[in-house]
């Protein structure tokens, strides 16, 4: 079956470095992302300055996000010119993902968590994931080939100078499709360490209608390509 998703050589949901197809993972399907939330119609820019970390500083919530004891959710819109996508803050982690231009603009739903809270999320890497970001697209869209700079997942649980690996999986027509992971070295930011470059996973990707996916972050370098 031919899937309407371009797979290229060599991040978020991540869904990069461009995605490269791997054999489909045997993990469970990403659950439907339908929590009630207020849609954010503008891109969110949250600069992460390399300044000393306040012991009480945590990444702020996205505008309109909803939080539970297990996850945080939000609805946002990807803009035609590209921008910074707000990551729903949860468990002391949050921030933003810089994404390329999209055509057409599209609304998405996001769920962030620090655990496999419903026991249905795939295990894309080895060991325990630091962060899960589920993404569901309302309609199809195509990302431009230009990779944007800036943004990043941030929080005190991330150690500046340490290496982390980003994995991504998309669910297309009910089938899981894995992509080659990429690694990044965390830098220092206002709220703790910063894992940047995850949005490059979206570069050049054509997303079909009703596609969902997940981006997972794991400690350590488990990929040859840098985000």
PyMOL commands that set and color helices and strands:
alter all, ss='L'
color gray80, all
select helices_A, chain A and resi 198-202
alter helices_A, ss='H'
color red, helices_A
select strands_A, chain A and resi 39-40+66-67+72-78+83-90+93-99+102-103+106-113+129-137+141-143+151-155+163-172+175-185+187-189+192-195+206-207+212-219
alter strands_A, ss='S'
color yellow, strands_A
deselect
rebuild
show_as cartoon
